[in-house]
Each structure stands twice: as structure tokens, then as C-alpha cells.
């Protein structure tokens, strides 16, 4: 179950997250939310 959390993200990280999101959308031709991108990136690093 998802939980709403508010965080402040530095602009350089925001650009990287959005670039990752964009690549996923283009590569897989799917919808891929910003939240989903953050969750996937966090799972890869934790």
C-alpha cells in the first residue's frame, strides 16, 4: 500500500529522476509516474 510523503528534492536530483522517468517512458512506451521512478530508484540503492 502506498503512503503519501512530502520531501524536498534538490534540483540536480530532480533532473536526474525526470531523465530516468523519461528514458523509461521512451524505452518501454508506457506511462511511468514520477513517484514510480523515485520508488524504483530507491529500491535499487537500498
GIKAJO-V215487 format. One record per residue. RES is the residue in one small letter. SS is DSSP state (alpha for helix, beta for strand, coil for the rest). PSI is psi in radians with two decimals (NA if undefined). D_CENTER is the distance of its C-alpha to the mean C-alpha in Angstrom with 1 decimal. Layout:
res: (RES:RES)
ss: (SS:SS)
psi: (PSI:PSI)
d_center: (D_CENTER:D_CENTER)
This chain:
res: (x:x:x:x:x:x:x:x:x:x:x:x:x:x:x:x:x:x:x:x:x:x:x:x:x:x:x:x:x:x:x:x:x:x:x:x:x:x:x:x:x:x:x:x:x:x)
ss: (coil:coil:coil:coil:coil:coil:coil:coil:coil:coil:alpha:alpha:alpha:alpha:alpha:alpha:alpha:alpha:alpha:alpha:alpha:alpha:alpha:alpha:alpha:alpha:alpha:alpha:coil:coil:coil:coil:coil:alpha:alpha:alpha:alpha:alpha:alpha:alpha:alpha:alpha:alpha:alpha:alpha:coil)
psi: (2.37:2.69:2.34:2.22:2.42:2.22:2.74:2.21:2.28:2.62:-0.59:-0.65:-0.64:-0.75:-0.71:-0.70:-0.78:-0.62:-0.75:-0.80:-0.79:-0.75:-0.72:-0.75:-0.80:-0.75:-0.77:-0.09:0.89:2.94:2.43:1.81:2.80:-0.73:-0.72:-0.67:-0.80:-0.82:-0.76:-0.74:-0.70:-0.70:-0.57:-0.47:-0.28:NA)
d_center: (17.4:14.5:15.3:14.6:14.0:14.2:13.1:13.8:11.5:13.6:13.5:13.3:10.0:8.7:10.1:8.7:5.0:6.6:8.8:6.7:5.7:9.4:10.7:9.7:11.2:14.2:14.8:14.8:15.8:13.9:11.9:8.2:6.8:4.4:5.2:5.2:2.1:3.2:6.2:6.6:6.4:8.6:10.8:11.5:12.8:14.6)
